[in-house]
Amino acid sequence: MHGYLSTEKKIVHWNSLLNAQQLRMLAISVSVGIITGLIITQPYLKLHLGFSGHKALFWMTPVLVARLLGKCKAGTTAGALTAAFTTFAFGGHLGGGIIGLPLIGFIGIICDTTIGFIEKTKLSPWLTIPILGFATMIGNLIMLTKRLLNPTGSVPHMAFEISPFWFDLLSYAFFGLLSGIIAAIIALAFTRYTRQKNGSS
């Protein structure tokens, strides 16, 4: 019985440590979301590329990196929603305003679920990068539904001989894919660097 009680105490102790770590990582994801929201609202942050959906590079990428490195199970969702609320508070918009919040939350859930699957199955980097890229591509395409409901601002791109809808579709898909790939590469590179540094010390 004494051994049983000792084991039970150890389990409770480890559960407390894991919960505390999750809270710390959640705080990091929220902090990254706040910083991301502040950056998005800056007036000088305009690429003027004429491509739809490029804002994903600025909000998806950092919250994904925080989730990948911090390993908070709901990190992407928390970071994305925090970024959205921060932009609203400072007069900006992400995802079309308050109406777009459910979309942003849904995208966060998709990314968190995908990353959770990657972590659980311990996929190699060569599979992690395209799988996460595909998830973020789907996520950014979900954001396109907001644009379809509010089509003002879509302009024809006749130089490419492509209709506004198909141009937006390809543009959102491309920047969504690029955001996931960049985030995965940054996280994997940082993890490898940290392991090599700890191994050499």
Buried (B, 14 or more C-beta within 10 A) or exposed (E): EEEEEEEEEEEEEEEEEEEEEBEEBBEBBBEBBBBBBBBBBEEEEEEEEEBBBBBBBBBBBBBBBBBBBBBBBBBBBBBBBBBBBBBBEEEBBBBBBEEBBEBBBBBBBBBBBBBBEBEEEEBEEEEBBBBBBBBBBBBBBBBBEBBEEEEEEBEEBEEEEBEBEEBBBBBBBBBBBBBBBBBBBBBBEEEEEEEEEEEEE
